Amino acid sequence: MGAIIMEKGRVCNSCKKEIQRSELDRNYSVCPYCGYYMRFHAQKRILSLADKKTFREWDIQMKWNNPLSDSSYEKKLIETTSKHKLNDAIITGEMKISGVSVAVGVMDTRFMMASMGRVVGEKVTRIFERATQKSMPVILFCCSGGARMQEGIIALMQMEKTAAAVKRHSEKGLLYISILTNPTMGGVTASFSMLADIVLAEKGAKIGFAGPRVIEQNTGAKLPEGFQTAEFQMEHGFVDDIVSREDMRNYLGRLLKLHKEGKSVEYSVSYNKSVIYEIQKNNICAWENVLKARSNKRPTSEDYINKIFEDFIELHGDKVISDDHAIVGGIASIFGRSVTVIGHQKGKNNIEEALYRNWGMPSPSGYRKALRLMKQAEKFKRPIICFVDTIGAACGIEAEEQGQGYVIADILRETSAFRVPILSIIHGEGGSGGALALGVANEVWMLEHAVYSVLTPEGYASILWKDNTKADEAAEIMKMTAKDMINYKIVDKVFPEPNELTNGNMDELCMQIRNSIVAFLKKYHRKAEKSVVKERYEKYLEY
């Protein structure tokens, strides 16, 4: 009888259990016991993502470099190459994901902790140069200990080299997605890995510029739990989403499809700019409208987005300091047309959710997030659909310290010049400049019981009469209802709604809005970019 050969396993760094390699391969190198993300070798990652037999490697003969003629470094390079069958710390090439051709680069920590020297910098640069020539999107899986110290100043130069290549690719209107894996540190973080249109991360990945030990040594500060993890970076606004390895191929396929959708909407809906407005059976007063607009039973922006659009992918963060949950936004599609959707988001189920969303009052971070998503829409020529529901922008010491007034002014200025059509739908409260920041549009629509005003009735009564109990009187004087907005020609459409609008009876309303959005997109698809900008500018000259 022949000897039984036992399969050699790997030991999980977290729970210390041994796992058979075949089981790890089936589970994307994720520990089945504790969920820890183990090293996922470049070749295995490519196989897990590529459509069958579509990967073709680029620059296969490009090998490690020793610019400082360091003999000990060269010895280490030879040993590493022999052991792992890698020429350096990145594999690049071309493949298809869900039928879409992409340029791809996958870094591998087995080679010198995937540190970036001349070869890594050159191969990354060539990915973007070749993808620019072929008008292809780029996907990079990043991991690194930083710039390769053994190559001295030459390694440092790769940061600018790769960043410049990313810029040229972006200026051609092409998509770049980076996925930050464990660890992504130093010069790679401070160059190409964070410059993507969409920055994703794997669960628990360590991401930062300076390592924790360096920070502690220099500052003497005790670092918070979870510092520099993917979750930490998303909370602080630098990562769009955290995606599991199991879902990565499907997620990337969805993103690629949303950036490849047709530019026109082939759907038979006639465009009618006339107002959809029915006189209310019950002639309710303005204050009653305010109460209806504020009802916690009323659908939120996220409810409308999920009901009206297909395949919504939420993107997070302002790329500066945080991810403000009072603004929700991302990419979606509607009848084959990709759009950017952004909305104020209130928490309505309980006090915890309301606090999490800050009652739908965005901070400067929220408006920076909205503006970056709008700029991304401009780059990819996607129409922008905004959903307005806020009593106003966040106020307080922190908001003032972060420049609330400047940020709103900036978004108003930039929005005026976007070459893509913008639609704004006021479905709840539209309060002050906090609402207007998402309200500068080619067309503004409104729901029957929504309100739109310079500030809240309570604020008006408090400032003018020093008595906020007279809010009901203020609401009448302020002329803030949908009927008033039509009279002042502030809005272009009003949609009738049930007497008490809830998630349970919103279907018919959403169908009306959906059909009108499709007609809006068809209309503006036929317009020249200059006409779109001019029309929006002239709309606000009338007031």
C-alpha positions in Angstrom: 0.0 0.0 0.0 1.4 3.4 -1.0 2.0 6.1 1.6 -0.8 8.7 2.2 0.5 12.2 1.3 -1.0 14.8 3.6 -1.8 18.2 2.1 0.3 20.9 3.6 -1.8 23.7 5.1 -1.3 27.3 6.1 -1.7 28.7 9.6 -4.0 31.6 10.1 -2.2 34.7 11.5 -5.2 35.6 13.6 -6.7 32.4 15.1 -3.6 30.2 14.5 -5.6 27.4 13.1 -4.2 25.3 10.3 -6.2 25.3 7.1 -5.8 23.0 4.1 -4.6 24.9 1.0 -7.4 23.5 -1.1 -10.0 24.9 1.3 -8.2 28.3 1.3 -8.2 28.3 -2.5 -12.0 27.7 -2.5 -12.4 30.5 0.1 -10.3 33.2 -1.6 -7.6 32.8 1.1 -10.0 33.9 3.8 -9.8 31.9 7.0 -13.0 29.8 7.3 -12.8 29.9 11.1 -12.3 33.6 12.0 -12.7 35.4 8.6 -9.2 36.8 8.6 -7.9 37.9 5.2 -4.7 36.0 4.5 -2.3 36.9 1.7 -3.9 36.4 -1.7 -1.1 35.9 -4.2 -1.3 37.9 -7.4 -1.8 35.0 -9.8 -4.6 33.6 -7.6 -6.3 37.0 -7.4 -6.2 37.4 -11.2 -7.8 33.9 -11.7 -10.5 34.8 -9.2 -11.5 37.9 -11.2 -10.8 37.3 -14.9 -13.3 35.9 -17.4 -12.0 32.4 -18.3 -8.8 32.5 -20.4 -8.8 36.2 -21.0 -5.8 37.4 -19.0 -2.7 38.4 -21.1 0.3 39.5 -19.1 2.2 42.7 -20.1 5.9 43.5 -19.7 6.5 39.9 -18.7 10.3 40.1 -19.2 10.7 43.2 -17.1 12.8 42.2 -14.1 14.0 43.8 -10.9 16.5 46.6 -10.9 19.4 47.5 -8.6 20.1 51.2 -9.4 22.4 51.8 -6.3 24.5 48.6 -7.1 23.9 47.3 -3.6 25.3 43.7 -3.5 23.3 42.6 -0.5 20.1 43.9 -2.1 20.9 42.1 -5.4 21.4 38.9 -3.5 18.0 39.3 -1.8 16.4 40.0 -5.1 17.8 36.8 -6.7 16.6 34.7 -3.7 13.1 36.2 -3.8 12.7 35.8 -7.5 13.7 32.2 -7.3 11.5 31.4 -4.3 8.3 33.0 -5.5 8.7 32.9 -9.3 8.1 36.6 -9.5 10.2 39.2 -11.4 9.2 42.0 -9.0 6.3 43.0 -6.8 3.5 43.5 -9.5 2.0 41.6 -12.3 0.3 43.6 -15.0 -1.8 42.8 -18.0 -5.1 42.9 -19.8 -8.2 40.8 -19.1 -12.0 40.9 -19.2 -14.4 41.1 -16.2 -18.0 40.4 -17.1 -17.1 40.9 -20.7 -15.5 44.3 -20.3 -11.8 44.7 -21.2 -9.7 46.2 -18.5 -6.0 46.9 -17.8 -5.1 45.4 -14.5 -2.2 45.4 -12.1 -1.9 43.2 -9.0 0.8 43.8 -6.4 2.2 40.9 -4.4 3.6 41.2 -0.8 5.8 38.1 -1.2 8.2 40.2 -3.2 10.0 42.6 -0.8 6.6 43.4 0.9 5.5 44.8 -2.5 7.6 47.9 -1.9 7.8 50.3 -4.9 11.1 50.6 -6.7 11.9 51.5 -10.3 10.3 48.4 -11.8 7.0 48.7 -9.9 6.8 52.4 -10.8 7.6 51.7 -14.4 5.1 48.9 -14.8 2.3 51.0 -13.1 3.2 53.9 -15.4 3.0 51.7 -18.4 -0.4 50.3 -17.4 -1.8 53.8 -17.5 0.0 54.8 -20.7 -1.1 51.7 -22.6 -4.7 52.0 -21.2 -4.8 55.6 -22.2 -3.8 54.6 -25.8 -6.4 51.8 -25.9 -9.1 53.9 -24.0 -9.4 51.2 -21.4 -10.3 51.4 -17.7 -7.6 50.5 -15.1 -8.0 48.4 -12.1 -5.1 48.2 -9.6 -4.9 45.9 -6.5 -2.5 47.8 -4.2 -0.5 46.5 -1.3 2.9 47.8 -0.2 5.2 48.6 2.6 6.1 51.8 0.8 8.9 53.1 -1.3 11.8 50.6 -1.6 14.6 51.9 0.6 17.3 49.9 -1.1 16.7 51.9 -4.3 17.1 55.3 -2.5 15.9 58.5 -4.2 15.1 56.5 -7.4 12.3 54.8 -5.5 10.9 58.2 -4.3 10.8 59.4 -7.9 8.3 56.7 -8.8 5.6 58.5 -6.8 5.5 61.5 -9.1 6.0 59.3 -12.2 3.0 57.1 -11.4 0.8 60.1 -10.3 1.5 61.9 -13.6 0.5 58.8 -15.6 -2.8 58.6 -13.6 -3.5 62.2 -14.4 -3.1 61.7 -18.2 -5.4 58.7 -18.1 -8.0 60.6 -16.2 -7.9 63.6 -18.5 -9.0 61.3 -21.3 -12.2 60.6 -19.3 -11.2 57.0 -18.4 -12.1 55.1 -15.3 -9.6 54.1 -12.7 -10.5 51.8 -9.7 -8.0 51.0 -7.0 -8.5 48.3 -4.4 -6.4 48.7 -1.2 -5.4 45.4 0.3 -3.3 44.6 3.4 -1.0 46.5 3.8 -1.1 49.7 1.7 1.4 52.1 3.2 3.9 54.9 2.5 4.8 56.0 -1.0 2.2 53.8 -2.6 -0.6 55.3 -0.5 0.8 58.8 -1.2 0.8 58.3 -5.0 -1.2 56.2 -7.4 -3.3 54.0 -5.0 -5.3 56.9 -3.6 -5.8 58.8 -6.9 -8.5 56.6 -8.4 -12.0 57.7 -9.3 -13.3 54.9 -7.0 -11.2 53.7 -4.1 -12.2 50.3 -2.6 -10.7 48.3 0.2 -10.6 44.9 1.6 -12.0 44.2 5.1 -9.4 45.0 7.8 -6.7 46.1 5.4 -4.0 48.3 7.0 -3.9 51.6 5.0 -1.9 54.7 5.8 1.1 56.8 5.1 3.3 56.5 8.2 3.2 53.2 10.1 1.7 53.1 13.7 5.1 52.5 15.3 6.6 55.6 13.5 3.6 57.7 14.7 3.8 56.5 18.3 7.6 57.1 18.4 7.3 60.6 17.0 4.2 61.8 18.9 4.1 59.6 22.0 0.4 59.3 21.4 -1.6 56.1 22.0 -3.3 55.2 18.8 -7.1 54.5 18.8 -8.3 50.9 18.3 -8.7 50.1 14.6 -6.4 52.9 13.6 -5.5 52.9 9.9 -7.8 50.0 9.0 -10.0 50.0 5.9 -13.0 50.7 8.2 -11.1 53.6 9.8 -10.3 55.1 6.4 -13.8 54.8 5.2 -15.2 56.5 8.3 -12.7 59.3 7.7 -13.7 59.8 4.0 -10.9 58.2 2.0 -12.5 54.9 0.9 -15.6 54.6 -1.2 -16.6 51.1 -0.1 -15.3 48.0 1.6 -15.8 44.9 -0.6 -15.4 41.2 0.3 -13.1 39.0 -1.8 -16.1 36.8 -2.5 -18.1 39.7 -3.9 -15.2 41.5 -5.7 -15.7 40.1 -9.2 -19.4 40.9 -9.2 -18.9 44.3 -7.7 -16.3 45.3 -10.2 -18.5 44.0 -13.0 -21.3 46.2 -11.9 -19.1 49.3 -11.7 -17.6 48.6 -15.1 -21.1 48.1 -16.6 -22.3 51.4 -15.0 -19.4 53.2 -16.7 -20.1 51.5 -20.1 -23.9 52.1 -20.3 -25.3 53.6 -23.5 -25.5 57.4 -23.6 -29.2 57.5 -24.7 -32.3 56.3 -23.1 -34.3 54.2 -25.6 -37.7 54.3 -23.8 -40.9 55.6 -25.2 -41.9 58.4 -22.9 -43.0 61.8 -24.3 -41.6 64.8 -22.5 -44.1 67.2 -21.0 -42.7 70.1 -19.1 -46.2 71.3 -18.0 -46.9 71.1 -14.4 -48.4 67.9 -13.0 -50.6 69.5 -10.3 -54.0 68.7 -9.0 -55.8 71.0 -6.6 -56.0 69.5 -3.2 -59.4 68.2 -2.2 -58.7 69.5 1.3 -57.4 73.0 1.2 -54.7 72.5 3.9 -52.7 75.4 5.2 -49.0 76.0 4.8 -48.2 74.8 8.3 -49.9 71.5 7.6 -47.8 71.1 4.6 -44.7 71.6 6.8 -45.9 68.9 9.1 -46.5 66.5 6.3 -43.1 67.3 4.8 -41.5 66.5 8.2 -43.4 63.3 8.9 -41.1 60.4 9.9 -43.4 58.2 7.9 -42.4 60.0 4.7 -40.0 58.2 2.3 -36.4 59.4 2.4 -34.0 60.1 -0.5 -32.6 56.6 -0.2 -36.1 55.2 -0.5 -36.7 57.0 -3.8 -33.3 56.1 -5.1 -33.8 52.4 -4.5 -37.3 52.5 -5.9 -36.7 54.5 -9.0 -33.3 53.4 -10.2 -31.6 50.0 -10.9 -28.3 48.8 -9.5 -27.5 51.7 -7.1 -23.9 51.6 -5.8 -23.3 54.0 -2.9 -19.9 55.7 -2.8 -18.6 57.2 0.5 -16.4 60.0 1.7 -15.2 63.5 0.9 -11.5 62.5 0.5 -10.7 65.1 3.1 -11.9 64.2 6.6 -15.0 62.1 6.9 -18.0 60.4 5.4 -21.1 62.5 6.3 -24.1 60.2 6.6 -26.5 63.2 6.0 -25.6 62.9 2.3 -26.1 59.7 0.4 -24.8 59.4 -3.2 -23.4 57.2 -5.9 -24.0 55.7 -9.3 -27.2 54.1 -10.6 -28.9 53.3 -13.9 -32.3 53.9 -15.3 -33.4 52.1 -18.5 -29.8 51.6 -19.6 -28.6 55.1 -18.8 -26.0 55.6 -16.0 -26.6 58.6 -13.7 -25.1 60.1 -10.6 -27.7 60.3 -7.7 -27.2 62.4 -4.6 -29.6 63.2 -1.8 -30.1 64.5 1.7 -30.7 61.6 4.0 -32.8 61.8 7.2 -33.0 59.1 9.8 -36.6 58.3 10.5 -36.9 55.0 12.3 -35.5 56.0 15.7 -33.4 58.6 17.5 -30.1 56.6 16.9 -30.7 56.7 13.2 -31.6 60.4 13.3 -28.4 61.2 15.1 -26.4 59.1 12.7 -27.8 61.1 9.8 -27.7 64.4 11.8 -31.4 64.9 10.9 -30.4 65.3 7.3 -28.4 68.4 8.0 -25.1 68.0 6.1 -21.7 69.2 7.4 -19.0 70.7 5.1 -17.9 67.1 4.6 -21.3 66.1 3.2 -21.2 68.9 0.6 -17.6 68.1 -0.3 -18.8 64.5 -0.9 -21.7 65.7 -3.0 -19.4 68.0 -5.1 -16.8 65.3 -5.7 -19.6 63.0 -7.0 -20.8 65.7 -9.2 -17.4 66.3 -10.6 -17.1 62.6 -11.2 -20.4 62.7 -13.1 -19.0 65.6 -15.2 -15.9 63.6 -16.1 -17.9 60.5 -17.2 -20.7 62.6 -18.8 -23.4 61.3 -16.4 -26.6 63.3 -15.7 -27.0 64.3 -12.1 -30.2 63.7 -10.1 -30.5 65.3 -6.7 -33.1 64.6 -4.0 -33.6 67.4 -1.6 -34.9 67.0 2.0 -33.3 69.1 4.7 -34.2 71.9 7.1 -30.7 73.3 6.3 -27.0 72.8 6.5 -25.5 71.7 9.9 -24.7 74.7 12.1 -22.3 74.8 15.0 -18.7 75.3 16.0 -17.3 72.4 14.0 -19.2 73.3 10.9 -18.0 76.8 11.0 -14.4 75.7 11.7 -14.6 73.5 8.6 -15.9 76.4 6.4 -19.6 75.6 5.9 -20.2 78.9 4.1 -17.3 78.4 1.8 -18.2 74.8 0.9 -21.8 75.7 0.0 -20.6 78.7 -2.0 -18.1 76.4 -3.8 -20.8 73.9 -4.8 -23.1 76.6 -6.1 -20.3 78.0 -8.2 -19.2 74.7 -9.6 -22.7 73.4 -10.2 -23.5 76.4 -12.4 -20.9 75.4 -15.0 -21.4 71.6 -15.2 -21.9 70.5 -18.8 -24.1 67.6 -17.8 -27.9 68.1 -17.2 -28.9 68.4 -13.6 -32.4 67.6 -12.1 -33.3 68.4 -8.5 -36.4 66.9 -6.8 -37.7 68.4 -3.6 -39.6 65.6 -1.8 -39.6 66.8 1.8 -38.2 70.0 3.3 -36.1 72.3 1.2 -34.5 74.6 3.8 -32.1 77.5 3.1 -28.7 77.3 1.4 -28.4 73.7 2.7 -31.2 72.7 0.3 -30.1 75.1 -2.5 -26.7 73.3 -2.6 -28.4 70.4 -4.2 -31.1 72.5 -5.9 -29.2 74.3 -8.7 -30.5 72.4 -11.7 -31.8 72.7 -15.3 -35.2 71.7 -13.8 -36.5 71.6 -10.3 -39.4 69.4 -9.4 -41.4 69.2 -6.2 -43.9 66.9 -4.5 -47.3 68.3 -3.6 -46.8 68.4 0.2 -43.1 69.3 0.1 -41.9 72.8 1.2 -39.1 75.1 0.0 -38.1 78.3 1.9 -35.3 80.6 2.9 -35.3 79.0 6.4 -37.7 77.2 8.7 -40.9 78.8 9.9 -39.6 78.6 13.5 -36.4 80.4 12.5 -38.4 83.1 10.7 -40.7 83.6 13.6 -37.8 83.6 16.1 -35.8 86.2 14.1 -38.5 88.6 13.1 -41.0 88.3 16.0 -38.7 86.7 18.7 -41.4 84.1 19.2 -40.9 80.7 17.5 -44.4 79.6 18.7 -45.8 81.6 15.8 -44.3 79.2 13.2 -47.7 78.4 11.7 -48.3 82.1 11.0 -44.8 82.4 9.6 -45.4 79.5 7.2 -48.4 81.3 5.6 -46.4 84.5 5.2 -43.3 82.8 3.8 -45.1 81.3 0.8 -43.3 78.0 0.9 -45.7 75.4 -0.6 -45.5 73.7 -3.9 -48.4 75.9 -5.2 -46.4 79.0 -4.2 -43.3 77.7 -5.9 -45.3 77.2 -9.2 -46.6 80.8 -8.9 -43.0 82.1 -8.5 -41.8 79.8 -11.3 -39.2 78.4 -8.9 -40.1 74.8 -9.8 -41.1 73.3 -13.1 -43.2 70.3 -12.1 -45.3 69.3 -9.1 -46.3 65.7 -8.5 -49.5 64.9 -6.7 -49.1 62.6 -3.7 -51.3 60.7 -1.3 -52.7 62.6 1.7 -50.2 60.7 3.9 -47.3 59.6 1.9 -45.5 56.5 3.2 -43.2 53.7 1.8 -46.3 51.6 1.5 -48.1 53.8 -0.9 -45.3 55.4 -2.9 -45.2 53.1 -5.9 -47.5 55.1 -8.2 -45.7 58.3 -7.4 -42.3 56.7 -8.0 -43.5 55.4 -11.4 -44.6 59.0 -12.3 -41.2 60.3 -11.2 -39.4 57.5 -13.0 -41.1 58.1 -16.3 -40.5 61.9 -16.0 -36.8 61.3 -15.3 -36.5 59.1 -18.4 -38.2 61.8 -20.5 -36.0 64.5 -19.0 -32.9 62.4 -19.9 -34.1 61.9 -23.5 -34.7 65.6 -23.9 -31.3 66.7 -22.6 -29.5 64.0 -24.5 -30.4 65.9 -27.6 -29.0 69.2 -26.3 -25.5 70.5 -26.9 -23.3 70.9 -23.7 -23.2 74.7 -24.2 -27.0 74.8 -24.3 -27.3 72.8 -21.1 -25.0 75.2 -19.2 -26.6 78.3 -20.7 -30.1 77.2 -20.0 -29.2 76.5 -16.3 -27.5 79.9 -16.0 -30.4 81.8 -17.6 -32.9 80.0 -15.4 -31.5 81.7 -12.3 -31.2 85.1 -14.0 -35.0 85.3 -14.0 -35.3 85.7 -10.2 
